[in-house]
């Protein structure tokens, strides 16, 4: 399922913020793959 804007912003918060979320390896991998598919002409 797609990630919401709120979930995405939670990864960039300070660790002591109440809505902070740690970005796991698989989430980062999937995010970067999506960016690559959307913005890179050469795949």
mmCIF entry with sequence, helices, sheets and N, C-alpha, C, O atoms, coordinates in Angstrom:
data_MODEL
# 
_entry.id   MODEL 
# 
_entity.id                         1 
_entity.type                       polymer 
_entity.pdbx_number_of_molecules   1 
# 
_entity_poly.entity_id                      1 
_entity_poly.type                           'polypeptide(L)' 
_entity_poly.nstd_linkage                   no 
_entity_poly.nstd_monomer                   no 
_entity_poly.pdbx_seq_one_letter_code       
;(UNK)(UNK)(UNK)(UNK)(UNK)(UNK)(UNK)(UNK)(UNK)(UNK)(UNK)(UNK)(UNK)(UNK)(UNK)(UNK)
(UNK)(UNK)(UNK)(UNK)(UNK)(UNK)(UNK)(UNK)(UNK)(UNK)(UNK)(UNK)(UNK)(UNK)(UNK)(UNK)
(UNK)(UNK)(UNK)(UNK)(UNK)(UNK)(UNK)(UNK)(UNK)(UNK)(UNK)
;
_entity_poly.pdbx_seq_one_letter_code_can   XXXXXXXXXXXXXXXXXXXXXXXXXXXXXXXXXXXXXXXXXXX 
_entity_poly.pdbx_strand_id                 A 
# 
loop_
_entity_poly_seq.entity_id 
_entity_poly_seq.num 
_entity_poly_seq.mon_id 
_entity_poly_seq.hetero 
1 1  UNK n 
1 2  UNK n 
1 3  UNK n 
1 4  UNK n 
1 5  UNK n 
1 6  UNK n 
1 7  UNK n 
1 8  UNK n 
1 9  UNK n 
1 10 UNK n 
1 11 UNK n 
1 12 UNK n 
1 13 UNK n 
1 14 UNK n 
1 15 UNK n 
1 16 UNK n 
1 17 UNK n 
1 18 UNK n 
1 19 UNK n 
1 20 UNK n 
1 21 UNK n 
1 22 UNK n 
1 23 UNK n 
1 24 UNK n 
1 25 UNK n 
1 26 UNK n 
1 27 UNK n 
1 28 UNK n 
1 29 UNK n 
1 30 UNK n 
1 31 UNK n 
1 32 UNK n 
1 33 UNK n 
1 34 UNK n 
1 35 UNK n 
1 36 UNK n 
1 37 UNK n 
1 38 UNK n 
1 39 UNK n 
1 40 UNK n 
1 41 UNK n 
1 42 UNK n 
1 43 UNK n 
# 
_struct_asym.id          A 
_struct_asym.entity_id   1 
# 
loop_
_struct_conf.conf_type_id 
_struct_conf.id 
_struct_conf.pdbx_PDB_helix_id 
_struct_conf.beg_label_comp_id 
_struct_conf.beg_label_asym_id 
_struct_conf.beg_label_seq_id 
_struct_conf.pdbx_beg_PDB_ins_code 
_struct_conf.end_label_comp_id 
_struct_conf.end_label_asym_id 
_struct_conf.end_label_seq_id 
_struct_conf.pdbx_end_PDB_ins_code 
_struct_conf.beg_auth_comp_id 
_struct_conf.beg_auth_asym_id 
_struct_conf.beg_auth_seq_id 
_struct_conf.end_auth_comp_id 
_struct_conf.end_auth_asym_id 
_struct_conf.end_auth_seq_id 
_struct_conf.pdbx_PDB_helix_class 
_struct_conf.details 
_struct_conf.pdbx_PDB_helix_length 
HELX_P HELX_P1 AA1 UNK A 5  ? UNK A 10 ? UNK A 5  UNK A 10 1 ? 6  
HELX_P HELX_P2 AA2 UNK A 25 ? UNK A 39 ? UNK A 25 UNK A 39 1 ? 15 
# 
_struct_conf_type.id          HELX_P 
_struct_conf_type.criteria    ? 
_struct_conf_type.reference   ? 
# 
loop_
_atom_site.group_PDB 
_atom_site.id 
_atom_site.type_symbol 
_atom_site.label_atom_id 
_atom_site.label_alt_id 
_atom_site.label_comp_id 
_atom_site.label_asym_id 
_atom_site.label_entity_id 
_atom_site.label_seq_id 
_atom_site.pdbx_PDB_ins_code 
_atom_site.Cartn_x 
_atom_site.Cartn_y 
_atom_site.Cartn_z 
_atom_site.occupancy 
_atom_site.B_iso_or_equiv 
_atom_site.pdbx_formal_charge 
_atom_site.auth_seq_id 
_atom_site.auth_comp_id 
_atom_site.auth_asym_id 
_atom_site.auth_atom_id 
_atom_site.pdbx_PDB_model_num 
ATOM 1   N N  . UNK A 1 1  ? 0.827  -1.207 0.000   1.00 0.00 ? 1  UNK A N  1 
ATOM 2   C CA . UNK A 1 1  ? 0.000  0.000  0.000   1.00 0.00 ? 1  UNK A CA 1 
ATOM 3   C C  . UNK A 1 1  ? 0.861  1.255  0.000   1.00 0.00 ? 1  UNK A C  1 
ATOM 4   O O  . UNK A 1 1  ? 1.959  1.248  0.556   1.00 0.00 ? 1  UNK A O  1 
ATOM 5   N N  . UNK A 1 2  ? 0.393  2.309  -0.600  1.00 0.00 ? 2  UNK A N  1 
ATOM 6   C CA . UNK A 1 2  ? 1.165  3.553  -0.630  1.00 0.00 ? 2  UNK A CA 1 
ATOM 7   C C  . UNK A 1 2  ? 1.333  4.137  0.769   1.00 0.00 ? 2  UNK A C  1 
ATOM 8   O O  . UNK A 1 2  ? 0.535  3.888  1.672   1.00 0.00 ? 2  UNK A O  1 
ATOM 9   N N  . UNK A 1 3  ? 2.375  4.904  0.912   1.00 0.00 ? 3  UNK A N  1 
ATOM 10  C CA . UNK A 1 3  ? 2.656  5.550  2.200   1.00 0.00 ? 3  UNK A CA 1 
ATOM 11  C C  . UNK A 1 3  ? 2.015  6.944  2.193   1.00 0.00 ? 3  UNK A C  1 
ATOM 12  O O  . UNK A 1 3  ? 2.055  7.648  1.184   1.00 0.00 ? 3  UNK A O  1 
ATOM 13  N N  . UNK A 1 4  ? 1.440  7.322  3.301   1.00 0.00 ? 4  UNK A N  1 
ATOM 14  C CA . UNK A 1 4  ? 0.780  8.632  3.381   1.00 0.00 ? 4  UNK A CA 1 
ATOM 15  C C  . UNK A 1 4  ? 1.809  9.739  3.631   1.00 0.00 ? 4  UNK A C  1 
ATOM 16  O O  . UNK A 1 4  ? 2.945  9.473  4.025   1.00 0.00 ? 4  UNK A O  1 
ATOM 17  N N  . UNK A 1 5  ? 1.392  10.968 3.396   1.00 0.00 ? 5  UNK A N  1 
ATOM 18  C CA . UNK A 1 5  ? 2.268  12.114 3.658   1.00 0.00 ? 5  UNK A CA 1 
ATOM 19  C C  . UNK A 1 5  ? 2.628  12.191 5.136   1.00 0.00 ? 5  UNK A C  1 
ATOM 20  O O  . UNK A 1 5  ? 3.745  12.569 5.490   1.00 0.00 ? 5  UNK A O  1 
ATOM 21  N N  . UNK A 1 6  ? 1.677  11.830 5.999   1.00 0.00 ? 6  UNK A N  1 
ATOM 22  C CA . UNK A 1 6  ? 1.926  11.874 7.441   1.00 0.00 ? 6  UNK A CA 1 
ATOM 23  C C  . UNK A 1 6  ? 2.971  10.837 7.848   1.00 0.00 ? 6  UNK A C  1 
ATOM 24  O O  . UNK A 1 6  ? 3.837  11.119 8.675   1.00 0.00 ? 6  UNK A O  1 
ATOM 25  N N  . UNK A 1 7  ? 2.891  9.644  7.272   1.00 0.00 ? 7  UNK A N  1 
ATOM 26  C CA . UNK A 1 7  ? 3.885  8.610  7.573   1.00 0.00 ? 7  UNK A CA 1 
ATOM 27  C C  . UNK A 1 7  ? 5.256  9.040  7.081   1.00 0.00 ? 7  UNK A C  1 
ATOM 28  O O  . UNK A 1 7  ? 6.254  8.862  7.779   1.00 0.00 ? 7  UNK A O  1 
ATOM 29  N N  . UNK A 1 8  ? 5.308  9.603  5.884   1.00 0.00 ? 8  UNK A N  1 
ATOM 30  C CA . UNK A 1 8  ? 6.576  10.040 5.316   1.00 0.00 ? 8  UNK A CA 1 
ATOM 31  C C  . UNK A 1 8  ? 7.214  11.134 6.167   1.00 0.00 ? 8  UNK A C  1 
ATOM 32  O O  . UNK A 1 8  ? 8.424  11.109 6.392   1.00 0.00 ? 8  UNK A O  1 
ATOM 33  N N  . UNK A 1 9  ? 6.426  12.088 6.638   1.00 0.00 ? 9  UNK A N  1 
ATOM 34  C CA . UNK A 1 9  ? 6.981  13.170 7.458   1.00 0.00 ? 9  UNK A CA 1 
ATOM 35  C C  . UNK A 1 9  ? 7.438  12.662 8.823   1.00 0.00 ? 9  UNK A C  1 
ATOM 36  O O  . UNK A 1 9  ? 8.314  13.267 9.441   1.00 0.00 ? 9  UNK A O  1 
ATOM 37  N N  . UNK A 1 10 ? 6.861  11.569 9.299   1.00 0.00 ? 10 UNK A N  1 
ATOM 38  C CA . UNK A 1 10 ? 7.253  11.014 10.597  1.00 0.00 ? 10 UNK A CA 1 
ATOM 39  C C  . UNK A 1 10 ? 8.706  10.547 10.591  1.00 0.00 ? 10 UNK A C  1 
ATOM 40  O O  . UNK A 1 10 ? 9.357  10.528 11.635  1.00 0.00 ? 10 UNK A O  1 
ATOM 41  N N  . UNK A 1 11 ? 9.213  10.173 9.425   1.00 0.00 ? 11 UNK A N  1 
ATOM 42  C CA . UNK A 1 11 ? 10.601 9.706  9.328   1.00 0.00 ? 11 UNK A CA 1 
ATOM 43  C C  . UNK A 1 11 ? 11.602 10.846 9.462   1.00 0.00 ? 11 UNK A C  1 
ATOM 44  O O  . UNK A 1 11 ? 12.758 10.610 9.812   1.00 0.00 ? 11 UNK A O  1 
ATOM 45  N N  . UNK A 1 12 ? 11.180 12.072 9.191   1.00 0.00 ? 12 UNK A N  1 
ATOM 46  C CA . UNK A 1 12 ? 12.110 13.200 9.246   1.00 0.00 ? 12 UNK A CA 1 
ATOM 47  C C  . UNK A 1 12 ? 12.011 13.991 10.547  1.00 0.00 ? 12 UNK A C  1 
ATOM 48  O O  . UNK A 1 12 ? 12.638 15.042 10.679  1.00 0.00 ? 12 UNK A O  1 
ATOM 49  N N  . UNK A 1 13 ? 11.243 13.506 11.491  1.00 0.00 ? 13 UNK A N  1 
ATOM 50  C CA . UNK A 1 13 ? 11.108 14.193 12.783  1.00 0.00 ? 13 UNK A CA 1 
ATOM 51  C C  . UNK A 1 13 ? 12.271 13.848 13.710  1.00 0.00 ? 13 UNK A C  1 
ATOM 52  O O  . UNK A 1 13 ? 12.989 12.872 13.492  1.00 0.00 ? 13 UNK A O  1 
ATOM 53  N N  . UNK A 1 14 ? 12.442 14.656 14.735  1.00 0.00 ? 14 UNK A N  1 
ATOM 54  C CA . UNK A 1 14 ? 13.461 14.371 15.750  1.00 0.00 ? 14 UNK A CA 1 
ATOM 55  C C  . UNK A 1 14 ? 13.043 13.133 16.538  1.00 0.00 ? 14 UNK A C  1 
ATOM 56  O O  . UNK A 1 14 ? 11.852 12.921 16.767  1.00 0.00 ? 14 UNK A O  1 
ATOM 57  N N  . UNK A 1 15 ? 14.004 12.316 16.952  1.00 0.00 ? 15 UNK A N  1 
ATOM 58  C CA . UNK A 1 15 ? 13.675 11.078 17.678  1.00 0.00 ? 15 UNK A CA 1 
ATOM 59  C C  . UNK A 1 15 ? 12.852 11.281 18.948  1.00 0.00 ? 15 UNK A C  1 
ATOM 60  O O  . UNK A 1 15 ? 12.123 10.376 19.354  1.00 0.00 ? 15 UNK A O  1 
ATOM 61  N N  . UNK A 1 16 ? 12.950 12.437 19.576  1.00 0.00 ? 16 UNK A N  1 
ATOM 62  C CA . UNK A 1 16 ? 12.174 12.645 20.804  1.00 0.00 ? 16 UNK A CA 1 
ATOM 63  C C  . UNK A 1 16 ? 10.762 13.195 20.538  1.00 0.00 ? 16 UNK A C  1 
ATOM 64  O O  . UNK A 1 16 ? 9.991  13.407 21.475  1.00 0.00 ? 16 UNK A O  1 
ATOM 65  N N  . UNK A 1 17 ? 10.431 13.422 19.271  1.00 0.00 ? 17 UNK A N  1 
ATOM 66  C CA . UNK A 1 17 ? 9.082  13.886 18.915  1.00 0.00 ? 17 UNK A CA 1 
ATOM 67  C C  . UNK A 1 17 ? 8.083  12.744 19.089  1.00 0.00 ? 17 UNK A C  1 
ATOM 68  O O  . UNK A 1 17 ? 8.417  11.585 18.844  1.00 0.00 ? 17 UNK A O  1 
ATOM 69  N N  . UNK A 1 18 ? 6.877  13.060 19.506  1.00 0.00 ? 18 UNK A N  1 
ATOM 70  C CA . UNK A 1 18 ? 5.904  12.008 19.822  1.00 0.00 ? 18 UNK A CA 1 
ATOM 71  C C  . UNK A 1 18 ? 5.445  11.224 18.588  1.00 0.00 ? 18 UNK A C  1 
ATOM 72  O O  . UNK A 1 18 ? 4.998  10.085 18.719  1.00 0.00 ? 18 UNK A O  1 
ATOM 73  N N  . UNK A 1 19 ? 5.548  11.815 17.399  1.00 0.00 ? 19 UNK A N  1 
ATOM 74  C CA . UNK A 1 19 ? 5.131  11.117 16.179  1.00 0.00 ? 19 UNK A CA 1 
ATOM 75  C C  . UNK A 1 19 ? 6.313  10.635 15.338  1.00 0.00 ? 19 UNK A C  1 
ATOM 76  O O  . UNK A 1 19 ? 6.146  10.289 14.169  1.00 0.00 ? 19 UNK A O  1 
ATOM 77  N N  . UNK A 1 20 ? 7.509  10.614 15.935  1.00 0.00 ? 20 UNK A N  1 
ATOM 78  C CA . UNK A 1 20 ? 8.700  10.120 15.237  1.00 0.00 ? 20 UNK A CA 1 
ATOM 79  C C  . UNK A 1 20 ? 8.544  8.641  14.909  1.00 0.00 ? 20 UNK A C  1 
ATOM 80  O O  . UNK A 1 20 ? 7.991  7.876  15.699  1.00 0.00 ? 20 UNK A O  1 
ATOM 81  N N  . UNK A 1 21 ? 9.031  8.247  13.744  1.00 0.00 ? 21 UNK A N  1 
ATOM 82  C CA . UNK A 1 21 ? 9.073  6.840  13.363  1.00 0.00 ? 21 UNK A CA 1 
ATOM 83  C C  . UNK A 1 21 ? 10.423 6.540  12.756  1.00 0.00 ? 21 UNK A C  1 
ATOM 84  O O  . UNK A 1 21 ? 10.921 7.310  11.935  1.00 0.00 ? 21 UNK A O  1 
ATOM 85  N N  . UNK A 1 22 ? 11.017 5.439  13.149  1.00 0.00 ? 22 UNK A N  1 
ATOM 86  C CA . UNK A 1 22 ? 12.285 5.012  12.575  1.00 0.00 ? 22 UNK A CA 1 
ATOM 87  C C  . UNK A 1 22 ? 12.026 4.475  11.176  1.00 0.00 ? 22 UNK A C  1 
ATOM 88  O O  . UNK A 1 22 ? 11.059 3.748  10.948  1.00 0.00 ? 22 UNK A O  1 
ATOM 89  N N  . UNK A 1 23 ? 12.898 4.839  10.242  1.00 0.00 ? 23 UNK A N  1 
ATOM 90  C CA . UNK A 1 23 ? 12.763 4.366  8.862   1.00 0.00 ? 23 UNK A CA 1 
ATOM 91  C C  . UNK A 1 23 ? 13.523 3.053  8.722   1.00 0.00 ? 23 UNK A C  1 
ATOM 92  O O  . UNK A 1 23 ? 14.752 3.026  8.786   1.00 0.00 ? 23 UNK A O  1 
ATOM 93  N N  . UNK A 1 24 ? 12.795 1.984  8.535   1.00 0.00 ? 24 UNK A N  1 
ATOM 94  C CA . UNK A 1 24 ? 13.398 0.656  8.396   1.00 0.00 ? 24 UNK A CA 1 
ATOM 95  C C  . UNK A 1 24 ? 14.006 0.510  7.001   1.00 0.00 ? 24 UNK A C  1 
ATOM 96  O O  . UNK A 1 24 ? 13.647 1.237  6.076   1.00 0.00 ? 24 UNK A O  1 
ATOM 97  N N  . UNK A 1 25 ? 14.933 -0.443 6.866   1.00 0.00 ? 25 UNK A N  1 
ATOM 98  C CA . UNK A 1 25 ? 15.636 -0.652 5.600   1.00 0.00 ? 25 UNK A CA 1 
ATOM 99  C C  . UNK A 1 25 ? 14.692 -0.903 4.428   1.00 0.00 ? 25 UNK A C  1 
ATOM 100 O O  . UNK A 1 25 ? 14.868 -0.327 3.354   1.00 0.00 ? 25 UNK A O  1 
ATOM 101 N N  . UNK A 1 26 ? 13.699 -1.752 4.627   1.00 0.00 ? 26 UNK A N  1 
ATOM 102 C CA . UNK A 1 26 ? 12.791 -2.085 3.531   1.00 0.00 ? 26 UNK A CA 1 
ATOM 103 C C  . UNK A 1 26 ? 11.979 -0.867 3.088   1.00 0.00 ? 26 UNK A C  1 
ATOM 104 O O  . UNK A 1 26 ? 11.742 -0.678 1.895   1.00 0.00 ? 26 UNK A O  1 
ATOM 105 N N  . UNK A 1 27 ? 11.559 -0.057 4.031   1.00 0.00 ? 27 UNK A N  1 
ATOM 106 C CA . UNK A 1 27 ? 10.797 1.151  3.701   1.00 0.00 ? 27 UNK A CA 1 
ATOM 107 C C  . UNK A 1 27 ? 11.659 2.106  2.881   1.00 0.00 ? 27 UNK A C  1 
ATOM 108 O O  . UNK A 1 27 ? 11.197 2.659  1.883   1.00 0.00 ? 27 UNK A O  1 
ATOM 109 N N  . UNK A 1 28 ? 12.907 2.302  3.297   1.00 0.00 ? 28 UNK A N  1 
ATOM 110 C CA . UNK A 1 28 ? 13.816 3.185  2.568   1.00 0.00 ? 28 UNK A CA 1 
ATOM 111 C C  . UNK A 1 28 ? 14.097 2.637  1.177   1.00 0.00 ? 28 UNK A C  1 
ATOM 112 O O  . UNK A 1 28 ? 14.109 3.391  0.204   1.00 0.00 ? 28 UNK A O  1 
ATOM 113 N N  . UNK A 1 29 ? 14.321 1.342  1.076   1.00 0.00 ? 29 UNK A N  1 
ATOM 114 C CA . UNK A 1 29 ? 14.588 0.697  -0.212  1.00 0.00 ? 29 UNK A CA 1 
ATOM 115 C C  . UNK A 1 29 ? 13.401 0.898  -1.166  1.00 0.00 ? 29 UNK A C  1 
ATOM 116 O O  . UNK A 1 29 ? 13.588 1.251  -2.331  1.00 0.00 ? 29 UNK A O  1 
ATOM 117 N N  . UNK A 1 30 ? 12.192 0.672  -0.669  1.00 0.00 ? 30 UNK A N  1 
ATOM 118 C CA . UNK A 1 30 ? 11.002 0.838  -1.508  1.00 0.00 ? 30 UNK A CA 1 
ATOM 119 C C  . UNK A 1 30 ? 10.789 2.298  -1.909  1.00 0.00 ? 30 UNK A C  1 
ATOM 120 O O  . UNK A 1 30 ? 10.380 2.582  -3.035  1.00 0.00 ? 30 UNK A O  1 
ATOM 121 N N  . UNK A 1 31 ? 11.065 3.218  -0.992  1.00 0.00 ? 31 UNK A N  1 
ATOM 122 C CA . UNK A 1 31 ? 10.926 4.641  -1.293  1.00 0.00 ? 31 UNK A CA 1 
ATOM 123 C C  . UNK A 1 31 ? 11.908 5.058  -2.393  1.00 0.00 ? 31 UNK A C  1 
ATOM 124 O O  . UNK A 1 31 ? 11.530 5.737  -3.348  1.00 0.00 ? 31 UNK A O  1 
ATOM 125 N N  . UNK A 1 32 ? 13.168 4.646  -2.247  1.00 0.00 ? 32 UNK A N  1 
ATOM 126 C CA . UNK A 1 32 ? 14.177 5.006  -3.247  1.00 0.00 ? 32 UNK A CA 1 
ATOM 127 C C  . UNK A 1 32 ? 13.881 4.368  -4.600  1.00 0.00 ? 32 UNK A C  1 
ATOM 128 O O  . UNK A 1 32 ? 14.121 4.981  -5.641  1.00 0.00 ? 32 UNK A O  1 
ATOM 129 N N  . UNK A 1 33 ? 13.368 3.160  -4.593  1.00 0.00 ? 33 UNK A N  1 
ATOM 130 C CA . UNK A 1 33 ? 12.990 2.497  -5.839  1.00 0.00 ? 33 UNK A CA 1 
ATOM 131 C C  . UNK A 1 33 ? 11.865 3.273  -6.526  1.00 0.00 ? 33 UNK A C  1 
ATOM 132 O O  . UNK A 1 33 ? 11.883 3.443  -7.745  1.00 0.00 ? 33 UNK A O  1 
ATOM 133 N N  . UNK A 1 34 ? 10.889 3.742  -5.749  1.00 0.00 ? 34 UNK A N  1 
ATOM 134 C CA . UNK A 1 34 ? 9.796  4.536  -6.302  1.00 0.00 ? 34 UNK A CA 1 
ATOM 135 C C  . UNK A 1 34 ? 10.274 5.854  -6.887  1.00 0.00 ? 34 UNK A C  1 
ATOM 136 O O  . UNK A 1 34 ? 9.805  6.271  -7.946  1.00 0.00 ? 34 UNK A O  1 
ATOM 137 N N  . UNK A 1 35 ? 11.207 6.515  -6.201  1.00 0.00 ? 35 UNK A N  1 
ATOM 138 C CA . UNK A 1 35 ? 11.780 7.765  -6.710  1.00 0.00 ? 35 UNK A CA 1 
ATOM 139 C C  . UNK A 1 35 ? 12.509 7.495  -8.018  1.00 0.00 ? 35 UNK A C  1 
ATOM 140 O O  . UNK A 1 35 ? 12.390 8.262  -8.974  1.00 0.00 ? 35 UNK A O  1 
ATOM 141 N N  . UNK A 1 36 ? 13.260 6.409  -8.057  1.00 0.00 ? 36 UNK A N  1 
ATOM 142 C CA . UNK A 1 36 ? 13.998 6.048  -9.269  1.00 0.00 ? 36 UNK A CA 1 
ATOM 143 C C  . UNK A 1 36 ? 13.034 5.789  -10.430 1.00 0.00 ? 36 UNK A C  1 
ATOM 144 O O  . UNK A 1 36 ? 13.260 6.267  -11.542 1.00 0.00 ? 36 UNK A O  1 
ATOM 145 N N  . UNK A 1 37 ? 11.977 5.045  -10.182 1.00 0.00 ? 37 UNK A N  1 
ATOM 146 C CA . UNK A 1 37 ? 11.008 4.745  -11.238 1.00 0.00 ? 37 UNK A CA 1 
ATOM 147 C C  . UNK A 1 37 ? 10.310 6.005  -11.746 1.00 0.00 ? 37 UNK A C  1 
ATOM 148 O O  . UNK A 1 37 ? 10.017 6.122  -12.936 1.00 0.00 ? 37 UNK A O  1 
ATOM 149 N N  . UNK A 1 38 ? 10.050 6.934  -10.849 1.00 0.00 ? 38 UNK A N  1 
ATOM 150 C CA . UNK A 1 38 ? 9.329  8.155  -11.238 1.00 0.00 ? 38 UNK A CA 1 
ATOM 151 C C  . UNK A 1 38 ? 10.214 9.176  -11.939 1.00 0.00 ? 38 UNK A C  1 
ATOM 152 O O  . UNK A 1 38 ? 9.769  9.824  -12.887 1.00 0.00 ? 38 UNK A O  1 
ATOM 153 N N  . UNK A 1 39 ? 11.462 9.334  -11.490 1.00 0.00 ? 39 UNK A N  1 
ATOM 154 C CA . UNK A 1 39 ? 12.277 10.448 -11.959 1.00 0.00 ? 39 UNK A CA 1 
ATOM 155 C C  . UNK A 1 39 ? 13.471 10.092 -12.838 1.00 0.00 ? 39 UNK A C  1 
ATOM 156 O O  . UNK A 1 39 ? 14.050 10.985 -13.458 1.00 0.00 ? 39 UNK A O  1 
ATOM 157 N N  . UNK A 1 40 ? 13.854 8.845  -12.914 1.00 0.00 ? 40 UNK A N  1 
ATOM 158 C CA . UNK A 1 40 ? 15.023 8.474  -13.719 1.00 0.00 ? 40 UNK A CA 1 
ATOM 159 C C  . UNK A 1 40 ? 14.581 7.982  -15.093 1.00 0.00 ? 40 UNK A C  1 
ATOM 160 O O  . UNK A 1 40 ? 13.749 7.081  -15.201 1.00 0.00 ? 40 UNK A O  1 
ATOM 161 N N  . UNK A 1 41 ? 15.135 8.572  -16.125 1.00 0.00 ? 41 UNK A N  1 
ATOM 162 C CA . UNK A 1 41 ? 14.788 8.175  -17.489 1.00 0.00 ? 41 UNK A CA 1 
ATOM 163 C C  . UNK A 1 41 ? 15.431 6.840  -17.845 1.00 0.00 ? 41 UNK A C  1 
ATOM 164 O O  . UNK A 1 41 ? 14.833 6.019  -18.540 1.00 0.00 ? 41 UNK A O  1 
ATOM 165 N N  . UNK A 1 42 ? 16.646 6.630  -17.367 1.00 0.00 ? 42 UNK A N  1 
ATOM 166 C CA . UNK A 1 42 ? 17.373 5.391  -17.656 1.00 0.00 ? 42 UNK A CA 1 
ATOM 167 C C  . UNK A 1 42 ? 17.187 4.444  -16.486 1.00 0.00 ? 42 UNK A C  1 
ATOM 168 O O  . UNK A 1 42 ? 17.483 4.791  -15.343 1.00 0.00 ? 42 UNK A O  1 
ATOM 169 N N  . UNK A 1 43 ? 16.688 3.234  -16.778 1.00 0.00 ? 43 UNK A N  1 
ATOM 170 C CA . UNK A 1 43 ? 16.436 2.279  -15.696 1.00 0.00 ? 43 UNK A CA 1 
ATOM 171 C C  . UNK A 1 43 ? 17.190 1.002  -15.938 1.00 0.00 ? 43 UNK A C  1 
ATOM 172 O O  . UNK A 1 43 ? 17.105 0.074  -15.135 1.00 0.00 ? 43 UNK A O  1 
# 
